[in-house]
């Protein structure tokens, strides 16, 4: 929405990533089931991501970032950018 402050974070691991995903989903008024259905996933998988359950892919990805000194910034797109 125009004039709305940018929402962003620098995740340091699966838990930070999950928290950000959960907040973004809730701001859009979506349930875990609705998001899972849109993406062809299970609600359990969405729940695990939001809970910060570190599957091997996510855990290794953050290890690579750390080893290479890479900072990741997650930022929600504004309504204008979604159009």
mmCIF file of the N, C-alpha and C atoms, coordinates in Angstrom:
data_MODEL
# 
_entry.id   MODEL 
# 
loop_
_atom_site.group_PDB 
_atom_site.id 
_atom_site.type_symbol 
_atom_site.label_atom_id 
_atom_site.label_alt_id 
_atom_site.label_comp_id 
_atom_site.label_asym_id 
_atom_site.label_entity_id 
_atom_site.label_seq_id 
_atom_site.pdbx_PDB_ins_code 
_atom_site.Cartn_x 
_atom_site.Cartn_y 
_atom_site.Cartn_z 
_atom_site.occupancy 
_atom_site.B_iso_or_equiv 
_atom_site.pdbx_formal_charge 
_atom_site.auth_seq_id 
_atom_site.auth_comp_id 
_atom_site.auth_asym_id 
_atom_site.auth_atom_id 
_atom_site.pdbx_PDB_model_num 
ATOM 1   N N  . UNK A 1 1  ? 0.839  -1.185  0.000   1.00 0.00 ? 1  UNK A N  1 
ATOM 2   C CA . UNK A 1 1  ? 0.000  0.000   0.000   1.00 0.00 ? 1  UNK A CA 1 
ATOM 3   C C  . UNK A 1 1  ? 0.883  1.247   0.000   1.00 0.00 ? 1  UNK A C  1 
ATOM 4   N N  . UNK A 1 2  ? 0.543  2.251   -0.769  1.00 0.00 ? 2  UNK A N  1 
ATOM 5   C CA . UNK A 1 2  ? 1.355  3.454   -0.809  1.00 0.00 ? 2  UNK A CA 1 
ATOM 6   C C  . UNK A 1 2  ? 1.472  4.080   0.576   1.00 0.00 ? 2  UNK A C  1 
ATOM 7   N N  . UNK A 1 3  ? 2.674  4.546   0.888   1.00 0.00 ? 3  UNK A N  1 
ATOM 8   C CA . UNK A 1 3  ? 2.896  5.187   2.170   1.00 0.00 ? 3  UNK A CA 1 
ATOM 9   C C  . UNK A 1 3  ? 3.114  4.216   3.310   1.00 0.00 ? 3  UNK A C  1 
ATOM 10  N N  . UNK A 1 4  ? 2.914  2.920   3.054   1.00 0.00 ? 4  UNK A N  1 
ATOM 11  C CA . UNK A 1 4  ? 3.110  1.920   4.101   1.00 0.00 ? 4  UNK A CA 1 
ATOM 12  C C  . UNK A 1 4  ? 4.598  1.654   4.258   1.00 0.00 ? 4  UNK A C  1 
ATOM 13  N N  . UNK A 1 5  ? 5.078  1.569   5.503   1.00 0.00 ? 5  UNK A N  1 
ATOM 14  C CA . UNK A 1 5  ? 6.514  1.334   5.695   1.00 0.00 ? 5  UNK A CA 1 
ATOM 15  C C  . UNK A 1 5  ? 6.918  -0.039  5.149   1.00 0.00 ? 5  UNK A C  1 
ATOM 16  N N  . UNK A 1 6  ? 8.136  -0.108  4.653   1.00 0.00 ? 6  UNK A N  1 
ATOM 17  C CA . UNK A 1 6  ? 8.667  -1.359  4.134   1.00 0.00 ? 6  UNK A CA 1 
ATOM 18  C C  . UNK A 1 6  ? 8.857  -2.347  5.280   1.00 0.00 ? 6  UNK A C  1 
ATOM 19  N N  . UNK A 1 7  ? 8.522  -3.603  5.030   1.00 0.00 ? 7  UNK A N  1 
ATOM 20  C CA . UNK A 1 7  ? 8.727  -4.655  6.024   1.00 0.00 ? 7  UNK A CA 1 
ATOM 21  C C  . UNK A 1 7  ? 9.850  -5.541  5.516   1.00 0.00 ? 7  UNK A C  1 
ATOM 22  N N  . UNK A 1 8  ? 10.913 -5.663  6.321   1.00 0.00 ? 8  UNK A N  1 
ATOM 23  C CA . UNK A 1 8  ? 12.046 -6.464  5.901   1.00 0.00 ? 8  UNK A CA 1 
ATOM 24  C C  . UNK A 1 8  ? 12.777 -7.021  7.117   1.00 0.00 ? 8  UNK A C  1 
ATOM 25  N N  . UNK A 1 9  ? 13.628 -8.002  6.867   1.00 0.00 ? 9  UNK A N  1 
ATOM 26  C CA . UNK A 1 9  ? 14.447 -8.595  7.906   1.00 0.00 ? 9  UNK A CA 1 
ATOM 27  C C  . UNK A 1 9  ? 15.698 -9.180  7.270   1.00 0.00 ? 9  UNK A C  1 
ATOM 28  N N  . UNK A 1 10 ? 16.693 -9.389  8.093   1.00 0.00 ? 10 UNK A N  1 
ATOM 29  C CA . UNK A 1 10 ? 17.892 -10.106 7.669   1.00 0.00 ? 10 UNK A CA 1 
ATOM 30  C C  . UNK A 1 10 ? 17.902 -11.428 8.423   1.00 0.00 ? 10 UNK A C  1 
ATOM 31  N N  . UNK A 1 11 ? 17.399 -12.489 7.792   1.00 0.00 ? 11 UNK A N  1 
ATOM 32  C CA . UNK A 1 11 ? 17.325 -13.775 8.482   1.00 0.00 ? 11 UNK A CA 1 
ATOM 33  C C  . UNK A 1 11 ? 18.710 -14.374 8.689   1.00 0.00 ? 11 UNK A C  1 
ATOM 34  N N  . UNK A 1 12 ? 18.901 -14.952 9.854   1.00 0.00 ? 12 UNK A N  1 
ATOM 35  C CA . UNK A 1 12 ? 20.168 -15.612 10.162  1.00 0.00 ? 12 UNK A CA 1 
ATOM 36  C C  . UNK A 1 12 ? 20.025 -17.123 10.189  1.00 0.00 ? 12 UNK A C  1 
ATOM 37  N N  . UNK A 1 13 ? 18.808 -17.606 9.985   1.00 0.00 ? 13 UNK A N  1 
ATOM 38  C CA . UNK A 1 13 ? 18.583 -19.038 9.987   1.00 0.00 ? 13 UNK A CA 1 
ATOM 39  C C  . UNK A 1 13 ? 17.129 -19.361 9.703   1.00 0.00 ? 13 UNK A C  1 
ATOM 40  N N  . UNK A 1 14 ? 16.802 -20.651 9.725   1.00 0.00 ? 14 UNK A N  1 
ATOM 41  C CA . UNK A 1 14 ? 15.441 -21.093 9.406   1.00 0.00 ? 14 UNK A CA 1 
ATOM 42  C C  . UNK A 1 14 ? 14.365 -20.474 10.300  1.00 0.00 ? 14 UNK A C  1 
ATOM 43  N N  . UNK A 1 15 ? 14.670 -20.261 11.564  1.00 0.00 ? 15 UNK A N  1 
ATOM 44  C CA . UNK A 1 15 ? 13.663 -19.706 12.475  1.00 0.00 ? 15 UNK A CA 1 
ATOM 45  C C  . UNK A 1 15 ? 13.300 -18.271 12.082  1.00 0.00 ? 15 UNK A C  1 
ATOM 46  N N  . UNK A 1 16 ? 14.293 -17.457 11.744  1.00 0.00 ? 16 UNK A N  1 
ATOM 47  C CA . UNK A 1 16 ? 14.032 -16.079 11.303  1.00 0.00 ? 16 UNK A CA 1 
ATOM 48  C C  . UNK A 1 16 ? 13.236 -16.079 10.000  1.00 0.00 ? 16 UNK A C  1 
ATOM 49  N N  . UNK A 1 17 ? 13.610 -16.960 9.089   1.00 0.00 ? 17 UNK A N  1 
ATOM 50  C CA . UNK A 1 17 ? 12.918 -17.064 7.811   1.00 0.00 ? 17 UNK A CA 1 
ATOM 51  C C  . UNK A 1 17 ? 11.453 -17.444 8.030   1.00 0.00 ? 17 UNK A C  1 
ATOM 52  N N  . UNK A 1 18 ? 11.230 -18.430 8.887   1.00 0.00 ? 18 UNK A N  1 
ATOM 53  C CA . UNK A 1 18 ? 9.872  -18.885 9.164   1.00 0.00 ? 18 UNK A CA 1 
ATOM 54  C C  . UNK A 1 18 ? 9.000  -17.822 9.788   1.00 0.00 ? 18 UNK A C  1 
ATOM 55  N N  . UNK A 1 19 ? 9.569  -17.076 10.711  1.00 0.00 ? 19 UNK A N  1 
ATOM 56  C CA . UNK A 1 19 ? 8.819  -16.008 11.373  1.00 0.00 ? 19 UNK A CA 1 
ATOM 57  C C  . UNK A 1 19 ? 8.390  -14.952 10.355  1.00 0.00 ? 19 UNK A C  1 
ATOM 58  N N  . UNK A 1 20 ? 9.277  -14.614 9.433   1.00 0.00 ? 20 UNK A N  1 
ATOM 59  C CA . UNK A 1 20 ? 8.966  -13.611 8.416   1.00 0.00 ? 20 UNK A CA 1 
ATOM 60  C C  . UNK A 1 20 ? 7.861  -14.107 7.485   1.00 0.00 ? 20 UNK A C  1 
ATOM 61  N N  . UNK A 1 21 ? 7.955  -15.364 7.068   1.00 0.00 ? 21 UNK A N  1 
ATOM 62  C CA . UNK A 1 21 ? 6.928  -15.953 6.201   1.00 0.00 ? 21 UNK A CA 1 
ATOM 63  C C  . UNK A 1 21 ? 5.570  -15.935 6.907   1.00 0.00 ? 21 UNK A C  1 
ATOM 64  N N  . UNK A 1 22 ? 5.567  -16.323 8.162   1.00 0.00 ? 22 UNK A N  1 
ATOM 65  C CA . UNK A 1 22 ? 4.313  -16.351 8.924   1.00 0.00 ? 22 UNK A CA 1 
ATOM 66  C C  . UNK A 1 22 ? 3.682  -14.961 9.016   1.00 0.00 ? 22 UNK A C  1 
ATOM 67  N N  . UNK A 1 23 ? 4.490  -13.964 9.315   1.00 0.00 ? 23 UNK A N  1 
ATOM 68  C CA . UNK A 1 23 ? 3.962  -12.603 9.430   1.00 0.00 ? 23 UNK A CA 1 
ATOM 69  C C  . UNK A 1 23 ? 3.412  -12.108 8.100   1.00 0.00 ? 23 UNK A C  1 
ATOM 70  N N  . UNK A 1 24 ? 4.123  -12.383 7.013   1.00 0.00 ? 24 UNK A N  1 
ATOM 71  C CA . UNK A 1 24 ? 3.658  -11.955 5.682   1.00 0.00 ? 24 UNK A CA 1 
ATOM 72  C C  . UNK A 1 24 ? 2.348  -12.654 5.325   1.00 0.00 ? 24 UNK A C  1 
ATOM 73  N N  . UNK A 1 25 ? 2.263  -13.949 5.617   1.00 0.00 ? 25 UNK A N  1 
ATOM 74  C CA . UNK A 1 25 ? 1.034  -14.701 5.332   1.00 0.00 ? 25 UNK A CA 1 
ATOM 75  C C  . UNK A 1 25 ? -0.138 -14.122 6.106   1.00 0.00 ? 25 UNK A C  1 
ATOM 76  N N  . UNK A 1 26 ? 0.074  -13.848 7.383   1.00 0.00 ? 26 UNK A N  1 
ATOM 77  C CA . UNK A 1 26 ? -1.008 -13.312 8.217   1.00 0.00 ? 26 UNK A CA 1 
ATOM 78  C C  . UNK A 1 26 ? -1.446 -11.926 7.757   1.00 0.00 ? 26 UNK A C  1 
ATOM 79  N N  . UNK A 1 27 ? -0.487 -11.088 7.344   1.00 0.00 ? 27 UNK A N  1 
ATOM 80  C CA . UNK A 1 27 ? -0.847 -9.748  6.856   1.00 0.00 ? 27 UNK A CA 1 
ATOM 81  C C  . UNK A 1 27 ? -1.723 -9.835  5.613   1.00 0.00 ? 27 UNK A C  1 
ATOM 82  N N  . UNK A 1 28 ? -1.574 -10.882 4.854   1.00 0.00 ? 28 UNK A N  1 
ATOM 83  C CA . UNK A 1 28 ? -2.392 -11.069 3.653   1.00 0.00 ? 28 UNK A CA 1 
ATOM 84  C C  . UNK A 1 28 ? -3.703 -11.779 3.952   1.00 0.00 ? 28 UNK A C  1 
ATOM 85  N N  . UNK A 1 29 ? -3.908 -12.117 5.211   1.00 0.00 ? 29 UNK A N  1 
ATOM 86  C CA . UNK A 1 29 ? -5.163 -12.735 5.617   1.00 0.00 ? 29 UNK A CA 1 
ATOM 87  C C  . UNK A 1 29 ? -5.315 -14.170 5.142   1.00 0.00 ? 29 UNK A C  1 
ATOM 88  N N  . UNK A 1 30 ? -4.198 -14.846 4.919   1.00 0.00 ? 30 UNK A N  1 
ATOM 89  C CA . UNK A 1 30 ? -4.238 -16.229 4.456   1.00 0.00 ? 30 UNK A CA 1 
ATOM 90  C C  . UNK A 1 30 ? -4.023 -17.199 5.614   1.00 0.00 ? 30 UNK A C  1 
ATOM 91  N N  . UNK A 1 31 ? -4.730 -18.299 5.578   1.00 0.00 ? 31 UNK A N  1 
ATOM 92  C CA . UNK A 1 31 ? -4.472 -19.379 6.524   1.00 0.00 ? 31 UNK A CA 1 
ATOM 93  C C  . UNK A 1 31 ? -3.326 -20.222 5.969   1.00 0.00 ? 31 UNK A C  1 
ATOM 94  N N  . UNK A 1 32 ? -2.767 -21.069 6.805   1.00 0.00 ? 32 UNK A N  1 
ATOM 95  C CA . UNK A 1 32 ? -1.741 -21.991 6.318   1.00 0.00 ? 32 UNK A CA 1 
ATOM 96  C C  . UNK A 1 32 ? -2.316 -22.899 5.236   1.00 0.00 ? 32 UNK A C  1 
ATOM 97  N N  . UNK A 1 33 ? -3.554 -23.326 5.428   1.00 0.00 ? 33 UNK A N  1 
ATOM 98  C CA . UNK A 1 33 ? -4.210 -24.200 4.447   1.00 0.00 ? 33 UNK A CA 1 
ATOM 99  C C  . UNK A 1 33 ? -4.362 -23.486 3.106   1.00 0.00 ? 33 UNK A C  1 
ATOM 100 N N  . UNK A 1 34 ? -4.799 -22.227 3.131   1.00 0.00 ? 34 UNK A N  1 
ATOM 101 C CA . UNK A 1 34 ? -4.997 -21.473 1.891   1.00 0.00 ? 34 UNK A CA 1 
ATOM 102 C C  . UNK A 1 34 ? -3.666 -21.288 1.156   1.00 0.00 ? 34 UNK A C  1 
ATOM 103 N N  . UNK A 1 35 ? -2.613 -20.940 1.884   1.00 0.00 ? 35 UNK A N  1 
ATOM 104 C CA . UNK A 1 35 ? -1.302 -20.770 1.259   1.00 0.00 ? 35 UNK A CA 1 
ATOM 105 C C  . UNK A 1 35 ? -0.812 -22.093 0.680   1.00 0.00 ? 35 UNK A C  1 
ATOM 106 N N  . UNK A 1 36 ? -0.950 -23.150 1.457   1.00 0.00 ? 36 UNK A N  1 
ATOM 107 C CA . UNK A 1 36 ? -0.523 -24.472 0.991   1.00 0.00 ? 36 UNK A CA 1 
ATOM 108 C C  . UNK A 1 36 ? -1.277 -24.872 -0.274  1.00 0.00 ? 36 UNK A C  1 
ATOM 109 N N  . UNK A 1 37 ? -2.577 -24.650 -0.291  1.00 0.00 ? 37 UNK A N  1 
ATOM 110 C CA . UNK A 1 37 ? -3.385 -24.990 -1.471  1.00 0.00 ? 37 UNK A CA 1 
ATOM 111 C C  . UNK A 1 37 ? -2.931 -24.207 -2.700  1.00 0.00 ? 37 UNK A C  1 
ATOM 112 N N  . UNK A 1 38 ? -2.645 -22.916 -2.524  1.00 0.00 ? 38 UNK A N  1 
ATOM 113 C CA . UNK A 1 38 ? -2.192 -22.076 -3.645  1.00 0.00 ? 38 UNK A CA 1 
ATOM 114 C C  . UNK A 1 38 ? -0.885 -22.598 -4.249  1.00 0.00 ? 38 UNK A C  1 
ATOM 115 N N  . UNK A 1 39 ? -0.030 -23.173 -3.396  1.00 0.00 ? 39 UNK A N  1 
ATOM 116 C CA . UNK A 1 39 ? 1.294  -23.599 -3.833  1.00 0.00 ? 39 UNK A CA 1 
ATOM 117 C C  . UNK A 1 39 ? 1.407  -25.095 -4.098  1.00 0.00 ? 39 UNK A C  1 
ATOM 118 N N  . UNK A 1 40 ? 0.321  -25.831 -3.840  1.00 0.00 ? 40 UNK A N  1 
ATOM 119 C CA . UNK A 1 40 ? 0.371  -27.278 -4.027  1.00 0.00 ? 40 UNK A CA 1 
ATOM 120 C C  . UNK A 1 40 ? 1.201  -27.978 -2.971  1.00 0.00 ? 40 UNK A C  1 
ATOM 121 N N  . UNK A 1 41 ? 1.203  -27.423 -1.770  1.00 0.00 ? 41 UNK A N  1 
ATOM 122 C CA . UNK A 1 41 ? 1.948  -27.979 -0.638  1.00 0.00 ? 41 UNK A CA 1 
ATOM 123 C C  . UNK A 1 41 ? 0.972  -28.493 0.405   1.00 0.00 ? 41 UNK A C  1 
ATOM 124 N N  . UNK A 1 42 ? 1.505  -29.126 1.428   1.00 0.00 ? 42 UNK A N  1 
ATOM 125 C CA . UNK A 1 42 ? 0.654  -29.522 2.555   1.00 0.00 ? 42 UNK A CA 1 
ATOM 126 C C  . UNK A 1 42 ? 0.683  -28.427 3.609   1.00 0.00 ? 42 UNK A C  1 
ATOM 127 N N  . UNK A 1 43 ? -0.370 -28.353 4.407   1.00 0.00 ? 43 UNK A N  1 
ATOM 128 C CA . UNK A 1 43 ? -0.397 -27.395 5.504   1.00 0.00 ? 43 UNK A CA 1 
ATOM 129 C C  . UNK A 1 43 ? 0.737  -27.700 6.475   1.00 0.00 ? 43 UNK A C  1 
ATOM 130 N N  . UNK A 1 44 ? 1.050  -28.977 6.647   1.00 0.00 ? 44 UNK A N  1 
ATOM 131 C CA . UNK A 1 44 ? 2.128  -29.362 7.559   1.00 0.00 ? 44 UNK A CA 1 
ATOM 132 C C  . UNK A 1 44 ? 3.467  -28.773 7.109   1.00 0.00 ? 44 UNK A C  1 
ATOM 133 N N  . UNK A 1 45 ? 3.727  -28.785 5.810   1.00 0.00 ? 45 UNK A N  1 
ATOM 134 C CA . UNK A 1 45 ? 4.978  -28.223 5.305   1.00 0.00 ? 45 UNK A CA 1 
ATOM 135 C C  . UNK A 1 45 ? 5.042  -26.717 5.592   1.00 0.00 ? 45 UNK A C  1 
ATOM 136 N N  . UNK A 1 46 ? 3.952  -26.007 5.314   1.00 0.00 ? 46 UNK A N  1 
ATOM 137 C CA . UNK A 1 46 ? 3.906  -24.564 5.592   1.00 0.00 ? 46 UNK A CA 1 
ATOM 138 C C  . UNK A 1 46 ? 4.142  -24.336 7.081   1.00 0.00 ? 46 UNK A C  1 
ATOM 139 N N  . UNK A 1 47 ? 3.515  -25.134 7.925   1.00 0.00 ? 47 UNK A N  1 
ATOM 140 C CA . UNK A 1 47 ? 3.691  -25.018 9.371   1.00 0.00 ? 47 UNK A CA 1 
ATOM 141 C C  . UNK A 1 47 ? 5.146  -25.240 9.773   1.00 0.00 ? 47 UNK A C  1 
ATOM 142 N N  . UNK A 1 48 ? 5.791  -26.224 9.172   1.00 0.00 ? 48 UNK A N  1 
ATOM 143 C CA . UNK A 1 48 ? 7.195  -26.499 9.487   1.00 0.00 ? 48 UNK A CA 1 
ATOM 144 C C  . UNK A 1 48 ? 8.094  -25.339 9.076   1.00 0.00 ? 48 UNK A C  1 
ATOM 145 N N  . UNK A 1 49 ? 7.845  -24.773 7.905   1.00 0.00 ? 49 UNK A N  1 
ATOM 146 C CA . UNK A 1 49 ? 8.636  -23.620 7.464   1.00 0.00 ? 49 UNK A CA 1 
ATOM 147 C C  . UNK A 1 49 ? 8.459  -22.470 8.453   1.00 0.00 ? 49 UNK A C  1 
ATOM 148 N N  . UNK A 1 50 ? 7.205  -22.184 8.809   1.00 0.00 ? 50 UNK A N  1 
ATOM 149 C CA . UNK A 1 50 ? 6.928  -21.072 9.729   1.00 0.00 ? 50 UNK A CA 1 
ATOM 150 C C  . UNK A 1 50 ? 7.486  -21.322 11.121  1.00 0.00 ? 50 UNK A C  1 
ATOM 151 N N  . UNK A 1 51 ? 7.597  -22.572 11.511  1.00 0.00 ? 51 UNK A N  1 
ATOM 152 C CA . UNK A 1 51 ? 8.126  -22.911 12.837  1.00 0.00 ? 51 UNK A CA 1 
ATOM 153 C C  . UNK A 1 51 ? 9.651  -22.902 12.859  1.00 0.00 ? 51 UNK A C  1 
ATOM 154 N N  . UNK A 1 52 ? 10.251 -22.743 11.703  1.00 0.00 ? 52 UNK A N  1 
ATOM 155 C CA . UNK A 1 52 ? 11.705 -22.704 11.641  1.00 0.00 ? 52 UNK A CA 1 
ATOM 156 C C  . UNK A 1 52 ? 12.344 -24.073 11.646  1.00 0.00 ? 52 UNK A C  1 
ATOM 157 N N  . UNK A 1 53 ? 11.564 -25.093 11.298  1.00 0.00 ? 53 UNK A N  1 
ATOM 158 C CA . UNK A 1 53 ? 12.132 -26.427 11.194  1.00 0.00 ? 53 UNK A CA 1 
ATOM 159 C C  . UNK A 1 53 ? 13.150 -26.389 10.063  1.00 0.00 ? 53 UNK A C  1 
ATOM 160 N N  . UNK A 1 54 ? 14.385 -26.656 10.395  1.00 0.00 ? 54 UNK A N  1 
ATOM 161 C CA . UNK A 1 54 ? 15.447 -26.551 9.401   1.00 0.00 ? 54 UNK A CA 1 
ATOM 162 C C  . UNK A 1 54 ? 15.615 -27.824 8.606   1.00 0.00 ? 54 UNK A C  1 
ATOM 163 N N  . UNK A 1 55 ? 14.961 -27.888 7.438   1.00 0.00 ? 55 UNK A N  1 
ATOM 164 C CA . UNK A 1 55 ? 15.234 -29.046 6.588   1.00 0.00 ? 55 UNK A CA 1 
ATOM 165 C C  . UNK A 1 55 ? 16.652 -28.910 6.044   1.00 0.00 ? 55 UNK A C  1 
ATOM 166 N N  . UNK A 1 56 ? 17.157 -29.971 5.485   1.00 0.00 ? 56 UNK A N  1 
ATOM 167 C CA . UNK A 1 56 ? 18.554 -29.988 5.056   1.00 0.00 ? 56 UNK A CA 1 
ATOM 168 C C  . UNK A 1 56 ? 18.864 -28.865 4.066   1.00 0.00 ? 56 UNK A C  1 
ATOM 169 N N  . UNK A 1 57 ? 17.967 -28.619 3.124   1.00 0.00 ? 57 UNK A N  1 
ATOM 170 C CA . UNK A 1 57 ? 18.202 -27.582 2.121   1.00 0.00 ? 57 UNK A CA 1 
ATOM 171 C C  . UNK A 1 57 ? 18.333 -26.201 2.766   1.00 0.00 ? 57 UNK A C  1 
ATOM 172 N N  . UNK A 1 58 ? 17.392 -25.857 3.619   1.00 0.00 ? 58 UNK A N  1 
ATOM 173 C CA . UNK A 1 58 ? 17.411 -24.531 4.254   1.00 0.00 ? 58 UNK A CA 1 
ATOM 174 C C  . UNK A 1 58 ? 18.624 -24.388 5.168   1.00 0.00 ? 58 UNK A C  1 
ATOM 175 N N  . UNK A 1 59 ? 18.897 -25.415 5.959   1.00 0.00 ? 59 UNK A N  1 
ATOM 176 C CA . UNK A 1 59 ? 20.036 -25.363 6.871   1.00 0.00 ? 59 UNK A CA 1 
ATOM 177 C C  . UNK A 1 59 ? 21.341 -25.186 6.110   1.00 0.00 ? 59 UNK A C  1 
ATOM 178 N N  . UNK A 1 60 ? 21.541 -25.969 5.063   1.00 0.00 ? 60 UNK A N  1 
ATOM 179 C CA . UNK A 1 60 ? 22.771 -25.869 4.263   1.00 0.00 ? 60 UNK A CA 1 
ATOM 180 C C  . UNK A 1 60 ? 22.881 -24.518 3.567   1.00 0.00 ? 60 UNK A C  1 
ATOM 181 N N  . UNK A 1 61 ? 21.762 -24.008 3.098   1.00 0.00 ? 61 UNK A N  1 
ATOM 182 C CA . UNK A 1 61 ? 21.774 -22.708 2.438   1.00 0.00 ? 61 UNK A CA 1 
ATOM 183 C C  . UNK A 1 61 ? 22.292 -21.630 3.394   1.00 0.00 ? 61 UNK A C  1 
ATOM 184 N N  . UNK A 1 62 ? 21.816 -21.617 4.627   1.00 0.00 ? 62 UNK A N  1 
ATOM 185 C CA . UNK A 1 62 ? 22.290 -20.631 5.589   1.00 0.00 ? 62 UNK A CA 1 
ATOM 186 C C  . UNK A 1 62 ? 23.749 -20.873 5.979   1.00 0.00 ? 62 UNK A C  1 
ATOM 187 N N  . UNK A 1 63 ? 24.204 -22.119 5.983   1.00 0.00 ? 63 UNK A N  1 
ATOM 188 C CA . UNK A 1 63 ? 25.617 -22.413 6.229   1.00 0.00 ? 63 UNK A CA 1 
ATOM 189 C C  . UNK A 1 63 ? 26.486 -21.842 5.110   1.00 0.00 ? 63 UNK A C  1 
ATOM 190 N N  . UNK A 1 64 ? 26.017 -21.968 3.874   1.00 0.00 ? 64 UNK A N  1 
ATOM 191 C CA . UNK A 1 64 ? 26.748 -21.403 2.736   1.00 0.00 ? 64 UNK A CA 1 
ATOM 192 C C  . UNK A 1 64 ? 26.819 -19.884 2.855   1.00 0.00 ? 64 UNK A C  1 
ATOM 193 N N  . UNK A 1 65 ? 25.688 -19.259 3.159   1.00 0.00 ? 65 UNK A N  1 
ATOM 194 C CA . UNK A 1 65 ? 25.670 -17.803 3.331   1.00 0.00 ? 65 UNK A CA 1 
ATOM 195 C C  . UNK A 1 65 ? 26.676 -17.377 4.388   1.00 0.00 ? 65 UNK A C  1 
ATOM 196 N N  . UNK A 1 66 ? 26.666 -18.074 5.520   1.00 0.00 ? 66 UNK A N  1 
ATOM 197 C CA . UNK A 1 66 ? 27.558 -17.728 6.630   1.00 0.00 ? 66 UNK A CA 1 
ATOM 198 C C  . UNK A 1 66 ? 29.020 -17.895 6.224   1.00 0.00 ? 66 UNK A C  1 
ATOM 199 N N  . UNK A 1 67 ? 29.329 -18.997 5.607   1.00 0.00 ? 67 UNK A N  1 
ATOM 200 C CA . UNK A 1 67 ? 30.716 -19.278 5.212   1.00 0.00 ? 67 UNK A CA 1 
ATOM 201 C C  . UNK A 1 67 ? 31.244 -18.253 4.211   1.00 0.00 ? 67 UNK A C  1 
ATOM 202 N N  . UNK A 1 68 ? 30.377 -17.817 3.304   1.00 0.00 ? 68 UNK A N  1 
ATOM 203 C CA . UNK A 1 68 ? 30.807 -16.879 2.269   1.00 0.00 ? 68 UNK A CA 1 
ATOM 204 C C  . UNK A 1 68 ? 30.596 -15.410 2.656   1.00 0.00 ? 68 UNK A C  1 
ATOM 205 N N  . UNK A 1 69 ? 30.104 -15.179 3.870   1.00 0.00 ? 69 UNK A N  1 
ATOM 206 C CA . UNK A 1 69 ? 29.886 -13.801 4.309   1.00 0.00 ? 69 UNK A CA 1 
ATOM 207 C C  . UNK A 1 69 ? 28.770 -13.110 3.557   1.00 0.00 ? 69 UNK A C  1 
ATOM 208 N N  . UNK A 1 70 ? 27.725 -13.858 3.220   1.00 0.00 ? 70 UNK A N  1 
ATOM 209 C CA . UNK A 1 70 ? 26.599 -13.305 2.474   1.00 0.00 ? 70 UNK A CA 1 
ATOM 210 C C  . UNK A 1 70 ? 25.486 -12.922 3.430   1.00 0.00 ? 70 UNK A C  1 
ATOM 211 N N  . UNK A 1 71 ? 25.008 -11.700 3.318   1.00 0.00 ? 71 UNK A N  1 
ATOM 212 C CA . UNK A 1 71 ? 23.837 -11.258 4.069   1.00 0.00 ? 71 UNK A CA 1 
ATOM 213 C C  . UNK A 1 71 ? 22.632 -11.327 3.154   1.00 0.00 ? 71 UNK A C  1 
ATOM 214 N N  . UNK A 1 72 ? 21.553 -11.864 3.677   1.00 0.00 ? 72 UNK A N  1 
ATOM 215 C CA . UNK A 1 72 ? 20.305 -11.988 2.931   1.00 0.00 ? 72 UNK A CA 1 
ATOM 216 C C  . UNK A 1 72 ? 19.309 -11.017 3.530   1.00 0.00 ? 72 UNK A C  1 
ATOM 217 N N  . UNK A 1 73 ? 18.587 -10.347 2.676   1.00 0.00 ? 73 UNK A N  1 
ATOM 218 C CA . UNK A 1 73 ? 17.545 -9.421  3.129   1.00 0.00 ? 73 UNK A CA 1 
ATOM 219 C C  . UNK A 1 73 ? 16.235 -9.837  2.495   1.00 0.00 ? 73 UNK A C  1 
ATOM 220 N N  . UNK A 1 74 ? 15.255 -10.123 3.341   1.00 0.00 ? 74 UNK A N  1 
ATOM 221 C CA . UNK A 1 74 ? 13.909 -10.437 2.870   1.00 0.00 ? 74 UNK A CA 1 
ATOM 222 C C  . UNK A 1 74 ? 13.073 -9.186  2.995   1.00 0.00 ? 74 UNK A C  1 
ATOM 223 N N  . UNK A 1 75 ? 12.364 -8.851  1.938   1.00 0.00 ? 75 UNK A N  1 
ATOM 224 C CA . UNK A 1 75 ? 11.528 -7.653  1.960   1.00 0.00 ? 75 UNK A CA 1 
ATOM 225 C C  . UNK A 1 75 ? 10.205 -7.945  1.278   1.00 0.00 ? 75 UNK A C  1 
ATOM 226 N N  . UNK A 1 76 ? 9.128  -7.587  1.928   1.00 0.00 ? 76 UNK A N  1 
ATOM 227 C CA . UNK A 1 76 ? 7.813  -7.745  1.317   1.00 0.00 ? 76 UNK A CA 1 
ATOM 228 C C  . UNK A 1 76 ? 7.667  -6.716  0.209   1.00 0.00 ? 76 UNK A C  1 
ATOM 229 N N  . UNK A 1 77 ? 7.147  -7.166  -0.925  1.00 0.00 ? 77 UNK A N  1 
ATOM 230 C CA . UNK A 1 77 ? 6.853  -6.232  -2.004  1.00 0.00 ? 77 UNK A CA 1 
ATOM 231 C C  . UNK A 1 77 ? 5.654  -5.390  -1.632  1.00 0.00 ? 77 UNK A C  1 
ATOM 232 N N  . UNK A 1 78 ? 5.660  -4.173  -2.132  1.00 0.00 ? 78 UNK A N  1 
ATOM 233 C CA . UNK A 1 78 ? 4.506  -3.307  -1.908  1.00 0.00 ? 78 UNK A CA 1 
ATOM 234 C C  . UNK A 1 78 ? 3.409  -3.700  -2.862  1.00 0.00 ? 78 UNK A C  1 
ATOM 235 N N  . UNK A 1 79 ? 2.206  -3.223  -2.606  1.00 0.00 ? 79 UNK A N  1 
ATOM 236 C CA . UNK A 1 79 ? 1.061  -3.524  -3.467  1.00 0.00 ? 79 UNK A CA 1 
ATOM 237 C C  . UNK A 1 79 ? 1.346  -3.057  -4.903  1.00 0.00 ? 79 UNK A C  1 
ATOM 238 N N  . UNK A 1 80 ? 2.051  -1.932  -5.048  1.00 0.00 ? 80 UNK A N  1 
ATOM 239 C CA . UNK A 1 80 ? 2.387  -1.420  -6.387  1.00 0.00 ? 80 UNK A CA 1 
ATOM 240 C C  . UNK A 1 80 ? 3.273  -2.399  -7.136  1.00 0.00 ? 80 UNK A C  1 
ATOM 241 N N  . UNK A 1 81 ? 4.203  -3.049  -6.430  1.00 0.00 ? 81 UNK A N  1 
ATOM 242 C CA . UNK A 1 81 ? 5.141  -3.967  -7.071  1.00 0.00 ? 81 UNK A CA 1 
ATOM 243 C C  . UNK A 1 81 ? 4.462  -5.269  -7.445  1.00 0.00 ? 81 UNK A C  1 
ATOM 244 N N  . UNK A 1 82 ? 3.355  -5.613  -6.782  1.00 0.00 ? 82 UNK A N  1 
ATOM 245 C CA . UNK A 1 82 ? 2.642  -6.848  -7.081  1.00 0.00 ? 82 UNK A CA 1 
ATOM 246 C C  . UNK A 1 82 ? 1.833  -6.743  -8.368  1.00 0.00 ? 82 UNK A C  1 
ATOM 247 N N  . UNK A 1 83 ? 1.530  -5.530  -8.778  1.00 0.00 ? 83 UNK A N  1 
ATOM 248 C CA . UNK A 1 83 ? 0.662  -5.333  -9.965  1.00 0.00 ? 83 UNK A CA 1 
ATOM 249 C C  . UNK A 1 83 ? 1.404  -5.565  -11.244 1.00 0.00 ? 83 UNK A C  1 
# 
